[in-house]
Amino acid sequence: MQLLTKKYNFLQENAILGLLFSFSIIEVLAELFSFKVILFAFRPLVAILLIYLYWVTSKERNVLFYMTVFFLLLTSIFILFESILFLILGLIGIFTHRILLIFYIIKLNNIKDFVPILIAIIPFVFIFSYLLSISDEIPKGSYYPLVAQNILVSILAGVILSNYFMNDSNNSPWLAIFGLLSTALYFTVFIEKCFLSNLPPTYFRPLAMILYVTSYYSFYRFVIDAETINAKKEAITVTQ
């Protein structure tokens, strides 16, 4: 019975993954050809499938994962509209998402020493601040939101970078992959908005969509790995 259950869960997981990457290909094509109706219909499905995939595969089903991806889902919907209200809601959503993301990674990796994080943040803050200072194409009213975004992305990158070098006992390669892809995603969007806004969006958005899907799939895999590692540590502690 247990073998049948494992086989069913394996098939279910692969079916969800197949849907996830199929929808991602549709999204990339929609971005390439600017099909807004398809974007509106399929973009939220990426976050929804991640939530369902985690529900199927995780034994812990941590509420922080659902909250983090839920705000990602809200943001992916809000940014499809062009009104000021939805823009503000999108900014609130992405700020909340990134704060939860940082807190969740710190919690999963049991990080207690924050000095390496502070050191690792510095180069990212410097790079993004420099790029912001030399940009002549910052959209009106976007300067302070971009500063806040730069700080949050720098903190996230600093947490991941410091964990990679300082926390060997609780390291998952998926966290490093997520950090690389998510930083590349933000860098791509940042360059598009602040330096090359005169170019058609089809130059960057298909790439951004690929980075978006692969980075958050990597985040999901990191969470599963971290939960497995932490469960094994707890089991060893109990037996001792």
C-alpha positions as MATLAB code, in Angstrom:
seq = 'MQLLTKKYNFLQENAILGLLFSFSIIEVLAELFSFKVILFAFRPLVAILLIYLYWVTSKERNVLFYMTVFFLLLTSIFILFESILFLILGLIGIFTHRILLIFYIIKLNNIKDFVPILIAIIPFVFIFSYLLSISDEIPKGSYYPLVAQNILVSILAGVILSNYFMNDSNNSPWLAIFGLLSTALYFTVFIEKCFLSNLPPTYFRPLAMILYVTSYYSFYRFVIDAETINAKKEAITVTQ';
ca = [
       0.000    0.000    0.000;
       2.810    2.376    0.935;
       4.588    1.560   -2.352;
       1.431    2.371   -4.317;
       1.062    5.667   -2.439;
       4.652    6.661   -3.219;
       4.178    5.746   -6.873;
       0.957    7.778   -7.044;
       2.651   10.801   -5.418;
       5.586   10.484   -7.848;
       3.260   10.418  -10.867;
       1.221   13.312   -9.470;
       4.340   15.394   -8.852;
       5.608   14.791  -12.398;
       2.199   15.631  -13.854;
       2.177   18.955  -11.990;
       5.735   19.682  -13.127;
       4.719   18.938  -16.710;
       1.833   21.405  -16.414;
       4.067   23.994  -14.748;
       6.663   24.023  -17.508;
       4.022   23.719  -20.253;
       2.274   26.829  -18.925;
       5.678   28.506  -18.682;
       6.367   27.896  -22.371;
       2.932   29.361  -23.194;
       3.780   32.397  -21.046;
       7.126   32.909  -22.788;
       5.416   32.801  -26.194;
       2.707   35.174  -24.948;
       5.383   37.620  -23.764;
       7.207   37.270  -27.071;
       4.115   38.103  -29.115;
       2.441   40.404  -26.500;
      -0.743   38.340  -26.089;
      -2.110   40.058  -22.980;
      -5.187   37.842  -22.709;
      -3.013   34.736  -22.465;
      -0.709   36.469  -19.987;
      -3.660   37.314  -17.760;
      -5.006   33.764  -17.950;
      -1.780   31.784  -17.467;
       0.651   33.873  -15.383;
      -1.133   33.298  -12.036;
      -1.181   29.552  -12.765;
       2.589   29.338  -12.173;
       2.210   30.357   -8.510;
      -0.963   28.260   -8.096;
       0.812   25.146   -9.399;
       3.760   25.773   -7.065;
       1.380   25.940   -4.115;
      -0.311   22.703   -5.182;
       3.036   21.005   -5.869;
       4.229   21.893   -2.370;
       0.953   20.609   -0.888;
       1.448   17.259   -2.630;
       5.155   16.749   -1.886;
       5.776   18.379    1.505;
       5.244   16.599    4.800;
       5.355   19.832    6.813;
       3.161   22.049    4.630;
       4.508   25.164    6.307;
       2.138   28.130    6.240;
       5.069   30.450    5.477;
       5.515   28.808    2.080;
       1.859   29.384    1.222;
       2.001   33.003    2.405;
       5.199   33.710    0.443;
       3.895   32.255   -2.823;
       0.412   33.727   -2.244;
       1.832   37.273   -2.286;
       3.801   36.327   -5.390;
       0.490   35.219   -6.927;
      -1.199   38.522   -6.023;
       1.687   40.518   -7.466;
       1.664   38.525  -10.719;
      -2.013   39.478  -11.113;
      -1.740   43.148  -10.099;
       1.143   43.960  -12.470;
      -1.000   42.950  -15.449;
      -3.178   46.036  -14.892;
      -1.990   49.539  -15.695;
      -3.963   51.621  -13.189;
      -2.233   53.416  -10.301;
      -4.255   51.461   -7.714;
      -3.100   48.092   -9.023;
       0.466   49.405   -9.346;
       0.448   50.358   -5.646;
      -1.091   47.005   -4.689;
       1.547   45.249   -6.802;
       4.337   47.130   -4.997;
       2.875   46.256   -1.592;
       2.556   42.643   -2.710;
       6.148   42.322   -3.940;
       7.565   44.077   -0.843;
       5.599   41.727    1.432;
       6.642   38.729   -0.663;
      10.339   39.586   -0.427;
      10.210   40.249    3.315;
       8.496   36.887    3.876;
      11.020   35.216    1.538;
      13.974   36.565    3.524;
      12.425   35.580    6.862;
      11.505   32.097    5.591;
      15.027   31.357    4.282;
      16.559   32.537    7.590;
      14.128   30.316    9.501;
      14.704   27.231    7.333;
      18.480   27.545    7.627;
      18.423   28.339   11.354;
      20.616   31.405   10.816;
      21.652   33.061   14.083;
      24.812   34.949   13.154;
      23.828   38.021   11.095;
      27.281   39.592   10.777;
      28.183   37.597    7.604;
      24.837   38.632    6.114;
      25.558   42.320    6.732;
      28.976   41.944    5.084;
      27.509   40.050    2.104;
      24.812   42.706    1.563;
      27.322   45.532    0.989;
      28.478   44.699   -2.581;
      24.894   44.207   -3.787;
      23.772   47.520   -2.292;
      26.767   49.234   -3.890;
      26.106   47.741   -7.357;
      22.384   48.522   -7.422;
      22.893   51.996   -5.926;
      25.505   52.798   -8.545;
      23.259   51.612  -11.394;
      20.373   53.643   -9.987;
      22.514   56.769   -9.704;
      23.665   56.667  -13.353;
      20.254   55.889  -14.837;
      18.512   58.636  -16.819;
      15.371   56.643  -17.620;
      13.816   56.065  -14.200;
      10.008   56.296  -14.561;
       8.355   59.178  -12.712;
       7.473   58.264   -9.130;
       9.539   55.062   -9.264;
      12.738   56.231   -7.591;
      11.875   55.433   -3.952;
      10.136   52.112   -4.751;
      13.276   51.146   -6.698;
      15.476   52.075   -3.726;
      13.318   49.881   -1.469;
      13.438   47.057   -4.022;
      17.225   47.372   -4.278;
      17.588   47.090   -0.511;
      15.314   44.031   -0.231;
      16.972   42.233   -3.160;
      20.404   43.036   -1.697;
      19.354   41.592    1.681;
      17.971   38.471   -0.002;
      21.158   38.003   -2.050;
      23.284   38.654    1.042;
      21.395   36.036    3.075;
      21.834   33.423    0.331;
      25.504   34.267   -0.336;
      26.495   34.232    3.344;
      24.607   30.976    3.917;
      26.450   29.355    0.997;
      29.847   30.074    2.573;
      29.027   29.925    6.296;
      26.416   27.191    6.753;
      27.835   23.952    5.322;
      25.701   21.707    7.532;
      22.394   23.001    6.169;
      23.250   23.828    2.578;
      21.067   22.975   -0.389;
      22.427   23.648   -3.894;
      18.908   24.744   -4.830;
      19.211   27.808   -2.585;
      22.319   28.975   -4.447;
      20.563   28.328   -7.780;
      17.522   30.284   -6.579;
      19.733   33.164   -5.449;
      21.528   33.313   -8.791;
      18.336   33.112  -10.880;
      16.294   35.536   -8.744;
      19.097   38.117   -8.731;
      19.420   37.728  -12.516;
      15.645   38.185  -12.810;
      15.686   41.419  -10.820;
      18.766   42.645  -12.698;
      17.025   41.976  -16.044;
      13.903   43.898  -14.990;
      16.011   46.696  -13.481;
      18.069   47.149  -16.663;
      14.917   47.123  -18.807;
      13.101   49.737  -16.696;
      16.016   52.053  -15.958;
      18.316   51.873  -18.982;
      16.581   50.360  -21.998;
      12.942   51.387  -21.592;
      12.911   52.702  -25.194;
      13.319   49.149  -26.531;
      10.266   46.905  -27.091;
       9.379   44.783  -24.017;
       9.643   41.605  -26.123;
      13.446   41.954  -25.881;
      13.465   41.270  -22.129;
      10.163   39.866  -20.887;
      10.487   36.353  -22.376;
      13.879   36.070  -20.618;
      12.346   37.470  -17.423;
       9.560   34.877  -17.604;
      12.063   32.022  -17.982;
      14.046   33.316  -14.990;
      10.827   33.792  -12.997;
       9.655   30.198  -13.447;
      13.046   28.533  -12.995;
      13.944   30.642   -9.948;
      10.746   29.859   -8.065;
      10.902   26.195   -8.995;
      14.414   26.279   -7.481;
      12.959   27.937   -4.369;
      10.380   25.147   -4.057;
      13.122   22.508   -4.365;
      15.221   24.322   -1.758;
      12.302   24.326    0.686;
      11.743   20.575    0.231;
      15.489   19.908    0.712;
      15.664   22.122    3.805;
      12.617   20.454    5.368;
      14.175   17.019    4.771;
      17.524   18.083    6.289;
      15.839   19.658    9.325;
      13.637   16.578    9.859;
      16.711   14.321    9.864;
      18.467   16.593   12.375;
      15.417   16.547   14.658;
      15.245   12.725   14.418;
      18.937   12.436   15.389;
      18.410   14.844   18.314;
      15.435   12.835   19.591;
      17.312    9.509   19.408;
      20.185   11.005   21.386;
];
